[in-house]
Amino acid sequence: MTFAKPLLALSALTLLAAPAVAGDAAKGEQVAKLCMACHSLTDAKTKVGPSLVGVVGRPIASVEGYSYSQSILDYAAKAGAWDEAKLDSYIENPKKDVPKGKMAFGGVKDATKRADLIAYLATLK
């Protein structure tokens, strides 16, 4: 059984990479009200922050016309695009991933609410 240990290790990595909680987009729409003061959820309009329409899968710091901080531009250079894991980490504590970023929001500490919010953001096209 020489394949058992590598297979077990691969299975563990897959579990770690997967979102911890599957989100409920309907509940996430309610959580998204926290974002509405600074971000558009309905169109590409830039407010205090960039629009969140299409954010899931979008390259980080890529909304044309928005003036991003150097801190998030540096993060974008190494992190690539907003996938569920990066959004989860960022939404939990924006200053952890982007310490000198413009986002003044303290984060959503509840993992279920974050998963719901990300599920909702994924519906915004």
Disulfide bonds with the S-S distance in Angstrom:
none
